[in-house]
Amino acid sequence: MLLIDIQLGFDNPVWGDRNNPGAEERAKDLLTGWRTADLPVVHVRHVSTKPGSPLSGSGTEFKPQVAPNAGEVIIEKSVNSAFIGTSLHAHLQTIGATALTICGLTTPHCVSTTTRMAANMGYKVRLVANACAAFTSNADVSFDGGPKPTAEEIHRSALAHLHREFAQVCQSAEVLKDI
């Protein structure tokens, strides 16, 4: 399982409105299930290189619900994909992973990019919709004069673009039944 960027920096109001306030709790449920089943867990952390970013300094700390246990792998990245410039793929190959369950923040950015790359690299991917969330931070511009999308619309659109082509989009309860 990959837990992507579930960090304190996403509590900053700069990101705008958010959907799915229960995403972290669903990620916690998944993490508990993975730990109980003694399955591999990878925590991904975004460490921004942009001065003043909410994802730098204390904003890089994991949210307490999903804080890594001793011995769990932590991958640090500074771009949207958890595969670029990191040891993630090598680690997954070392442990023999062929399938990934992904959740985290934010659905249309790092979660989407990592999901797409994972599928393109040959992994079978489940993306847990109710353990992800989106913000309106990039919805402040209407490119055609139409209405600005809500965080829920952004989230659903990102999931729709990923479903079937890059991942099987599912809910945490479905995943937990399978482990």
C-alpha positions as a Markdown table, in Angstrom:
| # | Residue | x | y | z |
|---|---|---|---|---|
| 1 | Met | 0.0 | 0.0 | 0.0 |
| 2 | Leu | 1.1 | 3.5 | -0.8 |
| 3 | Leu | 0.0 | 6.3 | 1.4 |
| 4 | Ile | 0.7 | 9.5 | -0.5 |
| 5 | Asp | 1.4 | 12.9 | 1.1 |
| 6 | Ile | -1.0 | 12.6 | 4.0 |
| 7 | Gln | 0.8 | 15.5 | 5.7 |
| 8 | Leu | 0.2 | 18.4 | 8.0 |
| 9 | Gly | 0.9 | 20.9 | 5.2 |
| 10 | Phe | -2.5 | 20.1 | 3.7 |
| 11 | Asp | -4.2 | 21.6 | 6.7 |
| 12 | Asn | -3.1 | 25.0 | 5.5 |
| 13 | Pro | -6.0 | 27.1 | 4.2 |
| 14 | Val | -4.0 | 28.1 | 1.1 |
| 15 | Trp | -5.3 | 25.0 | -0.6 |
| 16 | Gly | -8.9 | 26.3 | -0.6 |
| 17 | Asp | -12.0 | 24.3 | 0.0 |
| 18 | Arg | -11.7 | 20.5 | 0.4 |
| 19 | Asn | -13.9 | 17.5 | -0.1 |
| 20 | Asn | -14.0 | 14.3 | 1.8 |
| 21 | Pro | -13.0 | 15.3 | 5.3 |
| 22 | Gly | -12.9 | 11.7 | 6.4 |
| 23 | Ala | -10.2 | 10.6 | 3.9 |
| 24 | Glu | -7.5 | 10.4 | 6.7 |
| 25 | Glu | -9.7 | 8.2 | 8.8 |
| 26 | Arg | -10.3 | 5.8 | 5.8 |
| 27 | Ala | -6.5 | 5.8 | 5.2 |
| 28 | Lys | -6.0 | 5.0 | 8.9 |
| 29 | Asp | -8.5 | 2.1 | 8.5 |
| 30 | Leu | -6.5 | 0.8 | 5.5 |
| 31 | Leu | -3.2 | 1.2 | 7.3 |
| 32 | Thr | -4.6 | -0.7 | 10.3 |
| 33 | Gly | -5.7 | -3.5 | 8.1 |
| 34 | Trp | -2.4 | -3.7 | 6.3 |
| 35 | Arg | -0.5 | -3.7 | 9.5 |
| 36 | Thr | -2.7 | -6.4 | 11.0 |
| 37 | Ala | -2.2 | -8.6 | 7.9 |
| 38 | Asp | 1.5 | -7.8 | 8.0 |
| 39 | Leu | 1.5 | -6.5 | 4.4 |
| 40 | Pro | 4.1 | -4.0 | 3.1 |
| 41 | Val | 3.4 | -0.3 | 3.6 |
| 42 | Val | 5.1 | 2.7 | 2.0 |
| 43 | His | 4.6 | 6.2 | 3.2 |
| 44 | Val | 5.3 | 8.9 | 0.6 |
| 45 | Arg | 6.1 | 12.4 | 1.8 |
| 46 | His | 6.2 | 15.5 | -0.4 |
| 47 | Val | 9.1 | 17.8 | 0.5 |
| 48 | Ser | 8.7 | 21.0 | -1.5 |
| 49 | Thr | 11.7 | 22.8 | -2.9 |
| 50 | Lys | 9.6 | 26.0 | -3.3 |
| 51 | Pro | 10.3 | 28.6 | -0.6 |
| 52 | Gly | 7.4 | 29.2 | 1.7 |
| 53 | Ser | 5.5 | 26.1 | 0.6 |
| 54 | Pro | 3.1 | 24.6 | 3.1 |
| 55 | Leu | 4.8 | 21.3 | 2.2 |
| 56 | Ser | 8.1 | 22.3 | 3.7 |
| 57 | Gly | 9.3 | 22.5 | 7.3 |
| 58 | Ser | 6.7 | 21.2 | 9.7 |
| 59 | Gly | 4.3 | 20.8 | 6.8 |
| 60 | Thr | 6.2 | 17.7 | 5.8 |
| 61 | Glu | 5.2 | 15.8 | 8.9 |
| 62 | Phe | 2.7 | 13.0 | 8.5 |
| 63 | Lys | -0.7 | 13.4 | 9.9 |
| 64 | Pro | -1.0 | 11.4 | 13.2 |
| 65 | Gln | -3.6 | 9.0 | 12.0 |
| 66 | Val | -1.2 | 7.5 | 9.5 |
| 67 | Ala | 2.2 | 8.2 | 11.1 |
| 68 | Pro | 4.8 | 5.5 | 10.1 |
| 69 | Asn | 5.7 | 2.8 | 12.6 |
| 70 | Ala | 9.4 | 2.0 | 13.0 |
| 71 | Gly | 10.6 | 0.0 | 10.1 |
| 72 | Glu | 8.0 | 1.1 | 7.6 |
| 73 | Val | 9.4 | 2.6 | 4.4 |
| 74 | Ile | 9.3 | 6.3 | 3.9 |
| 75 | Ile | 9.9 | 7.7 | 0.4 |
| 76 | Glu | 10.5 | 11.5 | 0.0 |
| 77 | Lys | 9.8 | 13.3 | -3.3 |
| 78 | Ser | 9.7 | 16.8 | -4.5 |
| 79 | Val | 7.6 | 16.3 | -7.7 |
| 80 | Asn | 4.1 | 14.9 | -8.2 |
| 81 | Ser | 5.1 | 11.3 | -8.9 |
| 82 | Ala | 6.4 | 9.1 | -6.1 |
| 83 | Phe | 8.4 | 7.3 | -8.8 |
| 84 | Ile | 10.5 | 10.2 | -10.1 |
| 85 | Gly | 13.8 | 10.7 | -8.4 |
| 86 | Thr | 13.1 | 8.2 | -5.6 |
| 87 | Ser | 13.8 | 4.6 | -4.8 |
| 88 | Leu | 10.1 | 3.6 | -4.9 |
| 89 | His | 10.2 | 1.3 | -8.0 |
| 90 | Ala | 13.4 | -0.4 | -6.8 |
| 91 | His | 11.9 | -1.0 | -3.4 |
| 92 | Leu | 8.7 | -2.4 | -4.9 |
| 93 | Gln | 10.8 | -4.7 | -7.1 |
| 94 | Thr | 12.9 | -5.9 | -4.2 |
| 95 | Ile | 9.8 | -7.0 | -2.3 |
| 96 | Gly | 8.2 | -8.5 | -5.3 |
| 97 | Ala | 5.2 | -6.2 | -5.5 |
| 98 | Thr | 3.0 | -6.5 | -8.6 |
| 99 | Ala | -0.1 | -4.8 | -7.3 |
| 100 | Leu | -0.6 | -1.6 | -5.3 |
| 101 | Thr | -3.3 | 0.0 | -3.3 |
| 102 | Ile | -3.0 | 3.7 | -3.3 |
| 103 | Cys | -4.6 | 6.5 | -1.2 |
| 104 | Gly | -3.7 | 10.0 | -0.1 |
| 105 | Leu | -3.6 | 13.7 | -1.0 |
| 106 | Thr | -4.4 | 15.1 | -3.4 |
| 107 | Thr | -6.5 | 13.2 | -5.9 |
| 108 | Pro | -5.8 | 15.2 | -9.1 |
| 109 | His | -2.1 | 15.8 | -8.3 |
| 110 | Cys | 0.3 | 13.4 | -6.6 |
| 111 | Val | -2.2 | 10.6 | -6.3 |
| 112 | Ser | -3.2 | 10.8 | -9.9 |
| 113 | Thr | 0.4 | 11.1 | -11.2 |
| 114 | Thr | 1.7 | 8.2 | -9.1 |
| 115 | Thr | -1.3 | 6.0 | -10.1 |
| 116 | Arg | -0.8 | 6.7 | -13.8 |
| 117 | Met | 2.9 | 5.9 | -13.6 |
| 118 | Ala | 2.3 | 2.8 | -11.5 |
| 119 | Ala | -0.1 | 1.4 | -14.1 |
| 120 | Asn | 2.3 | 2.4 | -16.9 |
| 121 | Met | 5.1 | 0.5 | -15.1 |
| 122 | Gly | 2.9 | -2.6 | -15.0 |
| 123 | Tyr | 1.5 | -2.6 | -11.5 |
| 124 | Lys | -2.1 | -3.6 | -11.0 |
| 125 | Val | -3.5 | -0.6 | -9.1 |
| 126 | Arg | -6.5 | -0.1 | -6.8 |
| 127 | Leu | -7.2 | 3.5 | -6.0 |
| 128 | Val | -9.3 | 4.0 | -2.8 |
| 129 | Ala | -11.6 | 6.9 | -3.5 |
| 130 | Asn | -12.8 | 7.5 | 0.0 |
| 131 | Ala | -9.3 | 7.6 | 1.3 |
| 132 | Cys | -8.3 | 10.5 | -1.0 |
| 133 | Ala | -9.3 | 14.1 | -1.2 |
| 134 | Ala | -9.1 | 17.2 | -3.5 |
| 135 | Phe | -8.9 | 20.9 | -3.0 |
| 136 | Thr | -10.0 | 24.0 | -5.0 |
| 137 | Ser | -6.6 | 25.6 | -5.0 |
| 138 | Asn | -6.3 | 25.3 | -8.8 |
| 139 | Ala | -9.9 | 26.1 | -9.4 |
| 140 | Asp | -9.6 | 29.8 | -8.9 |
| 141 | Val | -9.5 | 30.4 | -12.7 |
| 142 | Ser | -12.3 | 29.7 | -15.1 |
| 143 | Phe | -10.7 | 29.1 | -18.5 |
| 144 | Asp | -14.0 | 29.5 | -20.4 |
| 145 | Gly | -16.0 | 31.9 | -18.2 |
| 146 | Gly | -18.0 | 29.0 | -16.8 |
| 147 | Pro | -18.4 | 28.0 | -13.2 |
| 148 | Lys | -15.4 | 27.1 | -11.1 |
| 149 | Pro | -15.4 | 23.4 | -10.1 |
| 150 | Thr | -15.9 | 22.4 | -6.5 |
| 151 | Ala | -13.4 | 20.2 | -4.7 |
| 152 | Glu | -15.9 | 17.3 | -5.0 |
| 153 | Glu | -16.2 | 17.8 | -8.8 |
| 154 | Ile | -12.4 | 17.9 | -9.1 |
| 155 | His | -12.1 | 14.7 | -7.0 |
| 156 | Arg | -14.7 | 12.8 | -9.0 |
| 157 | Ser | -13.3 | 14.0 | -12.3 |
| 158 | Ala | -9.8 | 12.8 | -11.4 |
| 159 | Leu | -11.2 | 9.4 | -10.3 |
| 160 | Ala | -13.2 | 9.1 | -13.5 |
| 161 | His | -10.1 | 9.7 | -15.6 |
| 162 | Leu | -8.2 | 7.0 | -13.7 |
| 163 | His | -10.8 | 4.3 | -13.4 |
| 164 | Arg | -10.4 | 1.3 | -15.7 |
| 165 | Glu | -7.5 | 2.7 | -17.7 |
| 166 | Phe | -5.0 | 3.2 | -14.9 |
| 167 | Ala | -6.7 | 1.7 | -11.8 |
| 168 | Gln | -9.7 | 0.1 | -10.3 |
| 169 | Val | -11.3 | 2.8 | -8.3 |
| 170 | Cys | -12.9 | 1.4 | -5.1 |
| 171 | Gln | -13.9 | 2.1 | -1.6 |
| 172 | Ser | -12.0 | 1.3 | 1.6 |
| 173 | Ala | -14.6 | -1.2 | 2.8 |
| 174 | Glu | -14.2 | -3.3 | -0.4 |
| 175 | Val | -10.4 | -3.3 | 0.0 |
| 176 | Leu | -10.5 | -4.3 | 3.7 |
| 177 | Lys | -12.7 | -7.3 | 2.8 |
| 178 | Asp | -10.0 | -8.6 | 0.5 |
| 179 | Ile | -7.1 | -8.6 | 3.0 |
